[in-house]
Amino acid sequence: MWDDRFEETVRPFLPFLAPRQQLTPEDGLKDLGLDSLGTVQLLGTLEDAYQVRFRDSALTMDTFRTAGVLWDTVQGMLHTTAS
């Protein structure tokens, strides 16, 4: 699914996700409490954690729709950086 760093980075921005509740790819981040300010902060935190930059095309609400979509976006940037 994703690495531990991703979940450790995302969890603090999801106030409605219980500490022992599993985060799944289908989970809606907005439903778990991610708001617009949290989205901006999460973006910067992910960029720092993975040493990547979100492209303008990835700066959409759809990128932050679910945990799975967000991970796919991060993973895609990692592959681009590694190439």
N, C-alpha and C positions, 0 to 999 in steps of 0.2 A: 504494500500500500504506500506508505511514506516512511521517512526516517524519523527517529525520535526527536531530532532537533526541530522538525516542522511542527509537530504537535506541541512541543514545549514552547515554541514561539507563538503559536496561534491561541492556545488555551487562555492565556491571561486576558485576551480581548473578547472572550465569550463568557460573560457573567452568568448566563442562564444554563451553562453546561456544568453539571454537578461534578465535583472532584473525581469521583470514581466512575462517572458515566463515560462510556466509550464514544470517541469521536469517529464518525463514519464518513466515507466519501459523499454520501447522499445528504448529510446534515446541512441544512440551510444556515449559513452564518448569521444572517439577519435574524432568523428565528432564535438563535442562541445568544442574541444580544449585541452583535456587531453593529455599531452605528457609524455614521459618516466620519466623525472624528476618529473613532477606533480604526476605521478602514485606512485612513491616511497614516496613522501611527503604525498600524500593522504593516503597511507597505514599506515604510522606512525600516522597520525592525527586520522584516524578511530580507530586504536588500543588504542590510548589515550582516545578518546571520549567514547568508549564502554568497556574499560578495558578488551580487548581480545588480542589474538595473532593469526595472520594468520598462518595457518599450511603451511608447504612446498608445500603440494598438492594444496593449494589455490593461490600460488604465480605464477600464469600464466596470460598471456595476456587475456585469455578467462574470467577470474574473473572480469576484468575491461572492458569488451566489452560493456556492457550496464548497465544502472543504476539498472535495475531489477536483473540482475545476481549478481552485487555487493551487493545489499541489501540482496538477498537470501543467499549469502556467510556470510555476517555479522550476519544475523538472525540465521543461522545455528550454528555459533560460540557462539552466546548468549545462544542458547538452550543447547549446549554442556557444557558451563560454569555453567548454572543453574542446571544441572543434578548432 
